[in-house]
Amino acid sequence: MSQSLSSSSHSGGIAAPVAIPIRALVPWAVFTVVLSLLLLYFVGAEQGATSLISGHAVHEYVHDGRHLLGFPCH
Ligand SMILES: [Zn+2]
């Protein structure tokens, strides 16, 4: 059993990092911010006067996350 970890297909050169233009990153950054704010809203504020969804389903779902992150809950 003589299996080598080094691959013979590589030329041995150092791979250069791929340059990603800022314009290509902006939509993903905006998407991430919107998704994060939505998650932060549901974990931190989706209750009582600011509640968008009636019932306790959202509260029960994010309840442990609320306590973990220190948001006021009950
Ligand atoms: Zn609680």
N, CA, C, O and the ligand as a Tripos MOL2 file, in Angstrom:
@<TRIPOS>MOLECULE
protein
  297   295    75     0     0
PROTEIN
NO_CHARGES

@<TRIPOS>ATOM
      1 N           0.8440   -1.1860    0.0000 N.3       1 MET1
      2 CA          0.0000    0.0000    0.0000 C.3       1 MET1
      3 C           0.8800    1.2350    0.0000 C.2       1 MET1
      4 O           1.3560    1.6620    1.0520 O.2       1 MET1
      5 N           1.0890    1.7890   -1.1280 N.am      2 SER2
      6 CA          1.9490    2.9680   -1.2370 C.3       2 SER2
      7 C           1.1660    4.1150   -1.8490 C.2       2 SER2
      8 O           1.3060    4.4480   -3.0260 O.2       2 SER2
      9 N           0.3320    4.7070   -0.9990 N.am      3 GLN3
     10 CA         -0.4950    5.8110   -1.4730 C.3       3 GLN3
     11 C           0.1210    7.1310   -1.0320 C.2       3 GLN3
     12 O           0.3110    7.3630    0.1620 O.2       3 GLN3
     13 N           0.4200    7.9640   -1.9560 N.am      4 SER4
     14 CA          1.0460    9.2420   -1.6430 C.3       4 SER4
     15 C           0.0000   10.3360   -1.4910 C.2       4 SER4
     16 O          -0.9930   10.3630   -2.2180 O.2       4 SER4
     17 N           0.2290   11.2390   -0.5380 N.am      5 LEU5
     18 CA         -0.7150   12.3330   -0.3260 C.3       5 LEU5
     19 C          -0.5040   13.4600   -1.3370 C.2       5 LEU5
     20 O          -1.4270   14.2220   -1.6240 O.2       5 LEU5
     21 N           0.6930   13.5620   -1.8660 N.am      6 SER6
     22 CA          0.9390   14.6300   -2.8210 C.3       6 SER6
     23 C           0.3970   14.2470   -4.1910 C.2       6 SER6
     24 O           0.5340   13.1100   -4.6430 O.2       6 SER6
     25 N          -0.2050   15.2050   -4.8210 N.am      7 SER7
     26 CA         -0.7930   14.9510   -6.1360 C.3       7 SER7
     27 C           0.2200   15.2780   -7.2260 C.2       7 SER7
     28 O           0.9400   16.2740   -7.1480 O.2       7 SER7
     29 N           0.2590   14.4570   -8.1980 N.am      8 SER8
     30 CA          1.2030   14.6870   -9.2790 C.3       8 SER8
     31 C           0.6240   15.5870  -10.3600 C.2       8 SER8
     32 O           1.3310   16.0030  -11.2790 O.2       8 SER8
     33 N          -0.6820   15.8900  -10.2430 N.am      9 SER9
     34 CA         -1.3040   16.7210  -11.2760 C.3       9 SER9
     35 C          -1.0090   18.2020  -11.0640 C.2       9 SER9
     36 O          -1.1290   18.9960  -11.9970 O.2       9 SER9
     37 N          -0.6220   18.5820   -9.8360 N.am     10 HIS10
     38 CA         -0.3200   19.9850   -9.5780 C.3      10 HIS10
     39 C           1.0600   20.3220  -10.1200 C.2      10 HIS10
     40 O           1.9710   19.4940  -10.1370 O.2      10 HIS10
     41 N           1.1770   21.5550  -10.5580 N.am     11 SER11
     42 CA          2.4500   21.9610  -11.1390 C.3      11 SER11
     43 C           3.4290   22.4210  -10.0690 C.2      11 SER11
     44 O           4.6140   22.6030  -10.3470 O.2      11 SER11
     45 N           2.9400   22.6110   -8.8470 N.am     12 GLY12
     46 CA          3.8320   23.0170   -7.7770 C.3      12 GLY12
     47 C           3.8340   24.5030   -7.5280 C.2      12 GLY12
     48 O           4.4530   24.9490   -6.5620 O.2      12 GLY12
     49 N           3.1690   25.2970   -8.3550 N.am     13 GLY13
     50 CA          3.1170   26.7390   -8.1710 C.3      13 GLY13
     51 C           2.1410   27.1200   -7.0860 C.2      13 GLY13
     52 O           1.2760   26.3310   -6.7070 O.2      13 GLY13
     53 N           2.2820   28.3400   -6.5830 N.am     14 ILE14
     54 CA          1.3600   28.8410   -5.5670 C.3      14 ILE14
     55 C           0.1540   29.4610   -6.2630 C.2      14 ILE14
     56 O           0.3030   30.2830   -7.1670 O.2      14 ILE14
     57 N          -1.0450   29.0610   -5.8350 N.am     15 ALA15
     58 CA         -2.2580   29.5740   -6.4580 C.3      15 ALA15
     59 C          -2.4590   31.0400   -6.0970 C.2      15 ALA15
     60 O          -2.3590   31.4140   -4.9280 O.2      15 ALA15
     61 N          -2.7370   31.8550   -7.0800 N.am     16 ALA16
     62 CA         -2.9770   33.2760   -6.8480 C.3      16 ALA16
     63 C          -4.4250   33.4700   -6.4110 C.2      16 ALA16
     64 O          -5.3210   32.8170   -6.9450 O.2      16 ALA16
     65 N          -4.6680   34.3660   -5.4410 N.am     17 PRO17
     66 CA         -6.0540   34.6280   -5.0160 C.3      17 PRO17
     67 C          -6.8560   35.2700   -6.1410 C.2      17 PRO17
     68 O          -6.3350   36.0490   -6.9390 O.2      17 PRO17
     69 N          -8.1210   34.9240   -6.1800 N.am     18 VAL18
     70 CA         -8.9970   35.4740   -7.2140 C.3      18 VAL18
     71 C          -9.5200   36.8260   -6.7590 C.2      18 VAL18
     72 O         -10.0670   36.9460   -5.6630 O.2      18 VAL18
     73 N          -9.3610   37.8090   -7.5660 N.am     19 ALA19
     74 CA         -9.8560   39.1510   -7.2370 C.3      19 ALA19
     75 C         -11.3390   39.2350   -7.5620 C.2      19 ALA19
     76 O         -11.7530   39.0000   -8.6970 O.2      19 ALA19
     77 N         -12.1410   39.5770   -6.5430 N.am     20 ILE20
     78 CA        -13.5840   39.7320   -6.7390 C.3      20 ILE20
     79 C         -13.9050   41.2200   -6.6910 C.2      20 ILE20
     80 O         -13.6460   41.8680   -5.6770 O.2      20 ILE20
     81 N         -14.4540   41.7690   -7.7490 N.am     21 PRO21
     82 CA        -14.7590   43.2060   -7.7430 C.3      21 PRO21
     83 C         -15.8550   43.5430   -6.7370 C.2      21 PRO21
     84 O         -16.7520   42.7430   -6.4710 O.2      21 PRO21
     85 N         -15.7550   44.7540   -6.1880 N.am     22 ILE22
     86 CA        -16.7210   45.2120   -5.1750 C.3      22 ILE22
     87 C         -18.1430   45.1760   -5.7280 C.2      22 ILE22
     88 O         -19.0810   44.8190   -5.0160 O.2      22 ILE22
     89 N         -18.3010   45.5500   -7.0080 N.am     23 ARG23
     90 CA        -19.6370   45.5660   -7.6020 C.3      23 ARG23
     91 C         -20.2910   44.1920   -7.5690 C.2      23 ARG23
     92 O         -21.5160   44.0930   -7.4950 O.2      23 ARG23
     93 N         -19.4970   43.1380   -7.6220 N.am     24 ALA24
     94 CA        -20.0610   41.7890   -7.5660 C.3      24 ALA24
     95 C         -20.4270   41.4030   -6.1380 C.2      24 ALA24
     96 O         -21.2520   40.5150   -5.9260 O.2      24 ALA24
     97 N         -19.8160   42.0700   -5.1570 N.am     25 LEU25
     98 CA        -20.0770   41.7300   -3.7520 C.3      25 LEU25
     99 C         -21.2470   42.5080   -3.1600 C.2      25 LEU25
    100 O         -21.8710   42.0560   -2.2000 O.2      25 LEU25
    101 N         -21.5470   43.6780   -3.7270 N.am     26 VAL26
    102 CA        -22.5660   44.5510   -3.1440 C.3      26 VAL26
    103 C         -23.9340   43.8660   -3.0110 C.2      26 VAL26
    104 O         -24.5350   43.9520   -1.9400 O.2      26 VAL26
    105 N         -24.4530   43.1910   -4.0440 N.am     27 PRO27
    106 CA        -25.7720   42.5440   -3.8620 C.3      27 PRO27
    107 C         -25.7710   41.5040   -2.7540 C.2      27 PRO27
    108 O         -26.7550   41.3780   -2.0250 O.2      27 PRO27
    109 N         -24.6910   40.7640   -2.6180 N.am     28 TRP28
    110 CA        -24.6110   39.7660   -1.5510 C.3      28 TRP28
    111 C         -24.5010   40.4140   -0.1870 C.2      28 TRP28
    112 O         -25.0450   39.9070    0.7940 O.2      28 TRP28
    113 N         -23.7910   41.5440   -0.1200 N.am     29 ALA29
    114 CA        -23.6900   42.2680    1.1470 C.3      29 ALA29
    115 C         -25.0460   42.8160    1.5640 C.2      29 ALA29
    116 O         -25.4210   42.7280    2.7330 O.2      29 ALA29
    117 N         -25.7850   43.3830    0.6080 N.am     30 VAL30
    118 CA        -27.1190   43.9130    0.9020 C.3      30 VAL30
    119 C         -28.0400   42.7780    1.3340 C.2      30 VAL30
    120 O         -28.7850   42.9190    2.3040 O.2      30 VAL30
    121 N         -27.9930   41.6670    0.6290 N.am     31 PHE31
    122 CA        -28.8160   40.5010    0.9730 C.3      31 PHE31
    123 C         -28.5010   40.0080    2.3820 C.2      31 PHE31
    124 O         -29.4070   39.6790    3.1480 O.2      31 PHE31
    125 N         -27.2290   39.9590    2.7160 N.am     32 THR32
    126 CA        -26.8270   39.5040    4.0450 C.3      32 THR32
    127 C         -27.3160   40.4530    5.1310 C.2      32 THR32
    128 O         -27.7780   40.0160    6.1850 O.2      32 THR32
    129 N         -27.2140   41.7540    4.8700 N.am     33 VAL33
    130 CA        -27.6690   42.7350    5.8620 C.3      33 VAL33
    131 C         -29.1730   42.6230    6.0590 C.2      33 VAL33
    132 O         -29.6480   42.6210    7.1940 O.2      33 VAL33
    133 N         -29.9330   42.5300    4.9640 N.am     34 VAL34
    134 CA        -31.3860   42.4210    5.0710 C.3      34 VAL34
    135 C         -31.7800   41.1480    5.8210 C.2      34 VAL34
    136 O         -32.6500   41.1740    6.6910 O.2      34 VAL34
    137 N         -31.1340   40.0460    5.4760 N.am     35 LEU35
    138 CA        -31.4420   38.7750    6.1350 C.3      35 LEU35
    139 C         -31.0880   38.8370    7.6220 C.2      35 LEU35
    140 O         -31.8240   38.3180    8.4610 O.2      35 LEU35
    141 N         -29.9580   39.4760    7.9450 N.am     36 SER36
    142 CA        -29.5360   39.5890    9.3360 C.3      36 SER36
    143 C         -30.4930   40.4650   10.1350 C.2      36 SER36
    144 O         -30.8360   40.1450   11.2730 O.2      36 SER36
    145 N         -30.9250   41.5820    9.5250 N.am     37 LEU37
    146 CA        -31.8580   42.4540   10.2260 C.3      37 LEU37
    147 C         -33.2040   41.7640   10.4390 C.2      37 LEU37
    148 O         -33.8380   41.9320   11.4820 O.2      37 LEU37
    149 N         -33.6310   40.9960    9.4520 N.am     38 LEU38
    150 CA        -34.8820   40.2530    9.5860 C.3      38 LEU38
    151 C         -34.7740   39.2300   10.7230 C.2      38 LEU38
    152 O         -35.6850   39.0880   11.5390 O.2      38 LEU38
    153 N         -33.6560   38.5310   10.7560 N.am     39 LEU39
    154 CA        -33.4310   37.5430   11.8190 C.3      39 LEU39
    155 C         -33.3580   38.2340   13.1740 C.2      39 LEU39
    156 O         -33.9230   37.7560   14.1580 O.2      39 LEU39
    157 N         -32.6520   39.3690   13.2140 N.am     40 LEU40
    158 CA        -32.5410   40.1200   14.4680 C.3      40 LEU40
    159 C         -33.9060   40.6040   14.9290 C.2      40 LEU40
    160 O         -34.2020   40.5900   16.1230 O.2      40 LEU40
    161 N         -34.7460   41.0360   13.9790 N.am     41 TYR41
    162 CA        -36.0890   41.4720   14.3460 C.3      41 TYR41
    163 C         -36.8870   40.3120   14.9490 C.2      41 TYR41
    164 O         -37.5150   40.4640   15.9980 O.2      41 TYR41
    165 N         -36.8590   39.1600   14.2840 N.am     42 PHE42
    166 CA        -37.6690   38.0410   14.7730 C.3      42 PHE42
    167 C         -37.1550   37.5120   16.1050 C.2      42 PHE42
    168 O         -37.9430   37.1100   16.9620 O.2      42 PHE42
    169 N         -35.8410   37.5110   16.2830 N.am     43 VAL43
    170 CA        -35.3040   37.0160   17.5530 C.3      43 VAL43
    171 C         -35.4930   38.0550   18.6560 C.2      43 VAL43
    172 O         -35.7900   37.7050   19.7980 O.2      43 VAL43
    173 N         -35.3220   39.3270   18.3170 N.am     44 GLY44
    174 CA        -35.2650   40.3300   19.3630 C.3      44 GLY44
    175 C         -36.5160   41.1300   19.6150 C.2      44 GLY44
    176 O         -36.7020   41.6260   20.7260 O.2      44 GLY44
    177 N         -37.3940   41.2790   18.6210 N.am     45 ALA45
    178 CA        -38.4740   42.2470   18.7970 C.3      45 ALA45
    179 C         -39.8410   41.7700   18.3520 C.2      45 ALA45
    180 O         -40.8180   42.5050   18.4970 O.2      45 ALA45
    181 N         -39.9420   40.5750   17.8180 N.am     46 GLU46
    182 CA        -41.2260   40.0970   17.3010 C.3      46 GLU46
    183 C         -42.0860   39.6180   18.4650 C.2      46 GLU46
    184 O         -42.2500   38.4210   18.7010 O.2      46 GLU46
    185 N         -42.6290   40.6020   19.1850 N.am     47 GLN47
    186 CA        -43.4390   40.2810   20.3610 C.3      47 GLN47
    187 C         -44.1900   41.5230   20.7850 C.2      47 GLN47
    188 O         -43.6790   42.6350   20.6500 O.2      47 GLN47
    189 N         -45.3670   41.3520   21.2850 N.am     48 GLY48
    190 CA        -46.1330   42.4600   21.8400 C.3      48 GLY48
    191 C         -46.5290   43.4930   20.8110 C.2      48 GLY48
    192 O         -47.1310   43.1590   19.7910 O.2      48 GLY48
    193 N         -46.1920   44.7620   21.0710 N.am     49 ALA49
    194 CA        -46.6500   45.8600   20.2210 C.3      49 ALA49
    195 C         -46.0420   45.8060   18.8250 C.2      49 ALA49
    196 O         -46.6660   46.2580   17.8650 O.2      49 ALA49
    197 N         -44.8400   45.2640   18.6980 N.am     50 THR50
    198 CA        -44.1800   45.2200   17.3910 C.3      50 THR50
    199 C         -44.4300   43.9090   16.6610 C.2      50 THR50
    200 O         -43.8010   43.6310   15.6410 O.2      50 THR50
    201 N         -45.3380   43.1130   17.1780 N.am     51 SER51
    202 CA        -45.5660   41.7960   16.5930 C.3      51 SER51
    203 C         -46.2860   41.8900   15.2500 C.2      51 SER51
    204 O         -47.3090   42.5640   15.1290 O.2      51 SER51
    205 N         -45.7500   41.2180   14.2610 N.am     52 LEU52
    206 CA        -46.3860   41.1710   12.9410 C.3      52 LEU52
    207 C         -47.2310   39.9150   12.7690 C.2      52 LEU52
    208 O         -48.2330   39.9170   12.0540 O.2      52 LEU52
    209 N         -46.8160   38.8560   13.4290 N.am     53 ILE53
    210 CA        -47.5050   37.5720   13.2960 C.3      53 ILE53
    211 C         -48.1870   37.2640   14.6150 C.2      53 ILE53
    212 O         -47.5350   37.1830   15.6560 O.2      53 ILE53
    213 N         -49.4990   37.0920   14.5710 N.am     54 SER54
    214 CA        -50.2250   36.8320   15.8070 C.3      54 SER54
    215 C         -49.9720   35.4070   16.2850 C.2      54 SER54
    216 O         -49.5860   34.5270   15.5160 O.2      54 SER54
    217 N         -50.1980   35.2160   17.5590 N.am     55 GLY55
    218 CA        -49.9720   33.9010   18.1340 C.3      55 GLY55
    219 C         -48.6020   33.7990   18.7710 C.2      55 GLY55
    220 O         -47.8450   34.7680   18.8220 O.2      55 GLY55
    221 N         -48.2980   32.6050   19.2560 N.am     56 HIS56
    222 CA        -47.0520   32.4020   19.9860 C.3      56 HIS56
    223 C         -46.0470   31.5580   19.2250 C.2      56 HIS56
    224 O         -45.0110   31.1870   19.7750 O.2      56 HIS56
    225 N         -46.3370   31.2480   17.9610 N.am     57 ALA57
    226 CA        -45.4660   30.3430   17.2140 C.3      57 ALA57
    227 C         -44.0550   30.9070   17.0590 C.2      57 ALA57
    228 O         -43.0720   30.2060   17.3010 O.2      57 ALA57
    229 N         -43.9570   32.1790   16.6540 N.am     58 VAL58
    230 CA        -42.6430   32.7890   16.4660 C.3      58 VAL58
    231 C         -41.9170   32.8910   17.7990 C.2      58 VAL58
    232 O         -40.7190   32.6190   17.8890 O.2      58 VAL58
    233 N         -42.6450   33.2810   18.8240 N.am     59 HIS59
    234 CA        -42.0470   33.4070   20.1450 C.3      59 HIS59
    235 C         -41.4710   32.0680   20.6170 C.2      59 HIS59
    236 O         -40.3480   31.9980   21.1160 O.2      59 HIS59
    237 N         -42.2590   31.0240   20.4470 N.am     60 GLU60
    238 CA        -41.7880   29.7080   20.8930 C.3      60 GLU60
    239 C         -40.5810   29.2570   20.0870 C.2      60 GLU60
    240 O         -39.6760   28.6090   20.6130 O.2      60 GLU60
    241 N         -40.5750   29.6050   18.8060 N.am     61 TYR61
    242 CA        -39.4890   29.1530   17.9410 C.3      61 TYR61
    243 C         -38.1680   29.8350   18.2840 C.2      61 TYR61
    244 O         -37.1190   29.1900   18.2710 O.2      61 TYR61
    245 N         -38.2060   31.1370   18.5910 N.am     62 VAL62
    246 CA        -36.9670   31.8780   18.8260 C.3      62 VAL62
    247 C         -36.6900   32.0970   20.3180 C.2      62 VAL62
    248 O         -35.7750   32.8350   20.6840 O.2      62 VAL62
    249 N         -37.4810   31.4560   21.1620 N.am     63 HIS63
    250 CA        -37.3990   31.7250   22.5900 C.3      63 HIS63
    251 C         -36.0140   31.4440   23.1740 C.2      63 HIS63
    252 O         -35.4660   32.2690   23.9050 O.2      63 HIS63
    253 N         -35.4580   30.2950   22.8520 N.am     64 ASP64
    254 CA        -34.1380   29.9490   23.3890 C.3      64 ASP64
    255 C         -33.0620   30.8860   22.8540 C.2      64 ASP64
    256 O         -32.1290   31.2480   23.5700 O.2      64 ASP64
    257 N         -33.2020   31.2720   21.5910 N.am     65 GLY65
    258 CA        -32.2530   32.2240   21.0120 C.3      65 GLY65
    259 C         -32.3120   33.5670   21.6990 C.2      65 GLY65
    260 O         -31.2900   34.2300   21.8800 O.2      65 GLY65
    261 N         -33.5090   33.9660   22.0820 N.am     66 ARG66
    262 CA        -33.6770   35.2150   22.8240 C.3      66 ARG66
    263 C         -32.9100   35.1830   24.1360 C.2      66 ARG66
    264 O         -32.1670   36.1100   24.4580 O.2      66 ARG66
    265 N         -33.0970   34.1220   24.8770 N.am     67 HIS67
    266 CA        -32.4160   34.0240   26.1640 C.3      67 HIS67
    267 C         -30.9190   33.8960   25.9820 C.2      67 HIS67
    268 O         -30.1410   34.4430   26.7630 O.2      67 HIS67
    269 N         -30.5160   33.1700   24.9470 N.am     68 LEU68
    270 CA        -29.0920   32.9850   24.6870 C.3      68 LEU68
    271 C         -28.4210   34.3040   24.3660 C.2      68 LEU68
    272 O         -27.3020   34.5530   24.8140 O.2      68 LEU68
    273 N         -29.0870   35.1550   23.5960 N.am     69 LEU69
    274 CA        -28.4850   36.4220   23.1700 C.3      69 LEU69
    275 C         -28.7670   37.5550   24.1310 C.2      69 LEU69
    276 O         -28.2840   38.6690   23.9260 O.2      69 LEU69
    277 N         -29.5430   37.2990   25.1800 N.am     70 GLY70
    278 CA        -29.7540   38.3050   26.2080 C.3      70 GLY70
    279 C         -30.8480   39.3090   25.8990 C.2      70 GLY70
    280 O         -30.9070   40.3650   26.5280 O.2      70 GLY70
    281 N         -31.7230   39.0010   24.9340 N.am     71 PHE71
    282 CA        -32.8440   39.8970   24.6810 C.3      71 PHE71
    283 C         -33.8670   39.7420   25.7940 C.2      71 PHE71
    284 O         -34.0470   38.6390   26.3110 O.2      71 PHE71
    285 N         -34.5430   40.8240   26.1760 N.am     72 PRO72
    286 CA        -35.5820   40.7070   27.1810 C.3      72 PRO72
    287 C         -36.7380   39.8640   26.6610 C.2      72 PRO72
    288 O         -37.2090   40.0650   25.5420 O.2      72 PRO72
    289 N         -37.1790   38.9490   27.4550 N.am     73 CYS73
    290 CA        -38.2160   38.0270   27.0030 C.3      73 CYS73
    291 C         -39.3910   38.0140   27.9500 C.2      73 CYS73
    292 O         -40.4950   38.4210   27.5880 O.2      73 CYS73
    293 N         -39.1580   37.5500   29.1600 N.am     74 HIS74
    294 CA        -40.2260   37.5130   30.1490 C.3      74 HIS74
    295 C         -39.6340   37.5360   31.5450 C.2      74 HIS74
    296 O         -40.3730   37.5110   32.5300 O.2      74 HIS74
    297 ZN        -38.2010   33.6530   27.7210 Zn       75 ZN75
@<TRIPOS>BOND
     1     1     2 1
     2     2     3 1
     3     3     4 2
     4     3     5 am
     5     5     6 1
     6     6     7 1
     7     7     8 2
     8     7     9 am
     9     9    10 1
    10    10    11 1
    11    11    12 2
    12    11    13 am
    13    13    14 1
    14    14    15 1
    15    15    16 2
    16    15    17 am
    17    17    18 1
    18    18    19 1
    19    19    20 2
    20    19    21 am
    21    21    22 1
    22    22    23 1
    23    23    24 2
    24    23    25 am
    25    25    26 1
    26    26    27 1
    27    27    28 2
    28    27    29 am
    29    29    30 1
    30    30    31 1
    31    31    32 2
    32    31    33 am
    33    33    34 1
    34    34    35 1
    35    35    36 2
    36    35    37 am
    37    37    38 1
    38    38    39 1
    39    39    40 2
    40    39    41 am
    41    41    42 1
    42    42    43 1
    43    43    44 2
    44    43    45 am
    45    45    46 1
    46    46    47 1
    47    47    48 2
    48    47    49 am
    49    49    50 1
    50    50    51 1
    51    51    52 2
    52    51    53 am
    53    53    54 1
    54    54    55 1
    55    55    56 2
    56    55    57 am
    57    57    58 1
    58    58    59 1
    59    59    60 2
    60    59    61 am
    61    61    62 1
    62    62    63 1
    63    63    64 2
    64    63    65 am
    65    65    66 1
    66    66    67 1
    67    67    68 2
    68    67    69 am
    69    69    70 1
    70    70    71 1
    71    71    72 2
    72    71    73 am
    73    73    74 1
    74    74    75 1
    75    75    76 2
    76    75    77 am
    77    77    78 1
    78    78    79 1
    79    79    80 2
    80    79    81 am
    81    81    82 1
    82    82    83 1
    83    83    84 2
    84    83    85 am
    85    85    86 1
    86    86    87 1
    87    87    88 2
    88    87    89 am
    89    89    90 1
    90    90    91 1
    91    91    92 2
    92    91    93 am
    93    93    94 1
    94    94    95 1
    95    95    96 2
    96    95    97 am
    97    97    98 1
    98    98    99 1
    99    99   100 2
   100    99   101 am
   101   101   102 1
   102   102   103 1
   103   103   104 2
   104   103   105 am
   105   105   106 1
   106   106   107 1
   107   107   108 2
   108   107   109 am
   109   109   110 1
   110   110   111 1
   111   111   112 2
   112   111   113 am
   113   113   114 1
   114   114   115 1
   115   115   116 2
   116   115   117 am
   117   117   118 1
   118   118   119 1
   119   119   120 2
   120   119   121 am
   121   121   122 1
   122   122   123 1
   123   123   124 2
   124   123   125 am
   125   125   126 1
   126   126   127 1
   127   127   128 2
   128   127   129 am
   129   129   130 1
   130   130   131 1
   131   131   132 2
   132   131   133 am
   133   133   134 1
   134   134   135 1
   135   135   136 2
   136   135   137 am
   137   137   138 1
   138   138   139 1
   139   139   140 2
   140   139   141 am
   141   141   142 1
   142   142   143 1
   143   143   144 2
   144   143   145 am
   145   145   146 1
   146   146   147 1
   147   147   148 2
   148   147   149 am
   149   149   150 1
   150   150   151 1
   151   151   152 2
   152   151   153 am
   153   153   154 1
   154   154   155 1
   155   155   156 2
   156   155   157 am
   157   157   158 1
   158   158   159 1
   159   159   160 2
   160   159   161 am
   161   161   162 1
   162   162   163 1
   163   163   164 2
   164   163   165 am
   165   165   166 1
   166   166   167 1
   167   167   168 2
   168   167   169 am
   169   169   170 1
   170   170   171 1
   171   171   172 2
   172   171   173 am
   173   173   174 1
   174   174   175 1
   175   175   176 2
   176   175   177 am
   177   177   178 1
   178   178   179 1
   179   179   180 2
   180   179   181 am
   181   181   182 1
   182   182   183 1
   183   183   184 2
   184   183   185 am
   185   185   186 1
   186   186   187 1
   187   187   188 2
   188   187   189 am
   189   189   190 1
   190   190   191 1
   191   191   192 2
   192   191   193 am
   193   193   194 1
   194   194   195 1
   195   195   196 2
   196   195   197 am
   197   197   198 1
   198   198   199 1
   199   199   200 2
   200   199   201 am
   201   201   202 1
   202   202   203 1
   203   203   204 2
   204   203   205 am
   205   205   206 1
   206   206   207 1
   207   207   208 2
   208   207   209 am
   209   209   210 1
   210   210   211 1
   211   211   212 2
   212   211   213 am
   213   213   214 1
   214   214   215 1
   215   215   216 2
   216   215   217 am
   217   217   218 1
   218   218   219 1
   219   219   220 2
   220   219   221 am
   221   221   222 1
   222   222   223 1
   223   223   224 2
   224   223   225 am
   225   225   226 1
   226   226   227 1
   227   227   228 2
   228   227   229 am
   229   229   230 1
   230   230   231 1
   231   231   232 2
   232   231   233 am
   233   233   234 1
   234   234   235 1
   235   235   236 2
   236   235   237 am
   237   237   238 1
   238   238   239 1
   239   239   240 2
   240   239   241 am
   241   241   242 1
   242   242   243 1
   243   243   244 2
   244   243   245 am
   245   245   246 1
   246   246   247 1
   247   247   248 2
   248   247   249 am
   249   249   250 1
   250   250   251 1
   251   251   252 2
   252   251   253 am
   253   253   254 1
   254   254   255 1
   255   255   256 2
   256   255   257 am
   257   257   258 1
   258   258   259 1
   259   259   260 2
   260   259   261 am
   261   261   262 1
   262   262   263 1
   263   263   264 2
   264   263   265 am
   265   265   266 1
   266   266   267 1
   267   267   268 2
   268   267   269 am
   269   269   270 1
   270   270   271 1
   271   271   272 2
   272   271   273 am
   273   273   274 1
   274   274   275 1
   275   275   276 2
   276   275   277 am
   277   277   278 1
   278   278   279 1
   279   279   280 2
   280   279   281 am
   281   281   282 1
   282   282   283 1
   283   283   284 2
   284   283   285 am
   285   285   286 1
   286   286   287 1
   287   287   288 2
   288   287   289 am
   289   289   290 1
   290   290   291 1
   291   291   292 2
   292   291   293 am
   293   293   294 1
   294   294   295 1
   295   295   296 2
@<TRIPOS>SUBSTRUCTURE
     1 MET1         2 RESIDUE 1 A MET
     2 SER2         6 RESIDUE 1 A SER
     3 GLN3        10 RESIDUE 1 A GLN
     4 SER4        14 RESIDUE 1 A SER
     5 LEU5        18 RESIDUE 1 A LEU
     6 SER6        22 RESIDUE 1 A SER
     7 SER7        26 RESIDUE 1 A SER
     8 SER8        30 RESIDUE 1 A SER
     9 SER9        34 RESIDUE 1 A SER
    10 HIS10       38 RESIDUE 1 A HIS
    11 SER11       42 RESIDUE 1 A SER
    12 GLY12       46 RESIDUE 1 A GLY
    13 GLY13       50 RESIDUE 1 A GLY
    14 ILE14       54 RESIDUE 1 A ILE
    15 ALA15       58 RESIDUE 1 A ALA
    16 ALA16       62 RESIDUE 1 A ALA
    17 PRO17       66 RESIDUE 1 A PRO
    18 VAL18       70 RESIDUE 1 A VAL
    19 ALA19       74 RESIDUE 1 A ALA
    20 ILE20       78 RESIDUE 1 A ILE
    21 PRO21       82 RESIDUE 1 A PRO
    22 ILE22       86 RESIDUE 1 A ILE
    23 ARG23       90 RESIDUE 1 A ARG
    24 ALA24       94 RESIDUE 1 A ALA
    25 LEU25       98 RESIDUE 1 A LEU
    26 VAL26      102 RESIDUE 1 A VAL
    27 PRO27      106 RESIDUE 1 A PRO
    28 TRP28      110 RESIDUE 1 A TRP
    29 ALA29      114 RESIDUE 1 A ALA
    30 VAL30      118 RESIDUE 1 A VAL
    31 PHE31      122 RESIDUE 1 A PHE
    32 THR32      126 RESIDUE 1 A THR
    33 VAL33      130 RESIDUE 1 A VAL
    34 VAL34      134 RESIDUE 1 A VAL
    35 LEU35      138 RESIDUE 1 A LEU
    36 SER36      142 RESIDUE 1 A SER
    37 LEU37      146 RESIDUE 1 A LEU
    38 LEU38      150 RESIDUE 1 A LEU
    39 LEU39      154 RESIDUE 1 A LEU
    40 LEU40      158 RESIDUE 1 A LEU
    41 TYR41      162 RESIDUE 1 A TYR
    42 PHE42      166 RESIDUE 1 A PHE
    43 VAL43      170 RESIDUE 1 A VAL
    44 GLY44      174 RESIDUE 1 A GLY
    45 ALA45      178 RESIDUE 1 A ALA
    46 GLU46      182 RESIDUE 1 A GLU
    47 GLN47      186 RESIDUE 1 A GLN
    48 GLY48      190 RESIDUE 1 A GLY
    49 ALA49      194 RESIDUE 1 A ALA
    50 THR50      198 RESIDUE 1 A THR
    51 SER51      202 RESIDUE 1 A SER
    52 LEU52      206 RESIDUE 1 A LEU
    53 ILE53      210 RESIDUE 1 A ILE
    54 SER54      214 RESIDUE 1 A SER
    55 GLY55      218 RESIDUE 1 A GLY
    56 HIS56      222 RESIDUE 1 A HIS
    57 ALA57      226 RESIDUE 1 A ALA
    58 VAL58      230 RESIDUE 1 A VAL
    59 HIS59      234 RESIDUE 1 A HIS
    60 GLU60      238 RESIDUE 1 A GLU
    61 TYR61      242 RESIDUE 1 A TYR
    62 VAL62      246 RESIDUE 1 A VAL
    63 HIS63      250 RESIDUE 1 A HIS
    64 ASP64      254 RESIDUE 1 A ASP
    65 GLY65      258 RESIDUE 1 A GLY
    66 ARG66      262 RESIDUE 1 A ARG
    67 HIS67      266 RESIDUE 1 A HIS
    68 LEU68      270 RESIDUE 1 A LEU
    69 LEU69      274 RESIDUE 1 A LEU
    70 GLY70      278 RESIDUE 1 A GLY
    71 PHE71      282 RESIDUE 1 A PHE
    72 PRO72      286 RESIDUE 1 A PRO
    73 CYS73      290 RESIDUE 1 A CYS
    74 HIS74      294 RESIDUE 1 A HIS
    75 ZN75       297 GROUP 0 **** ****
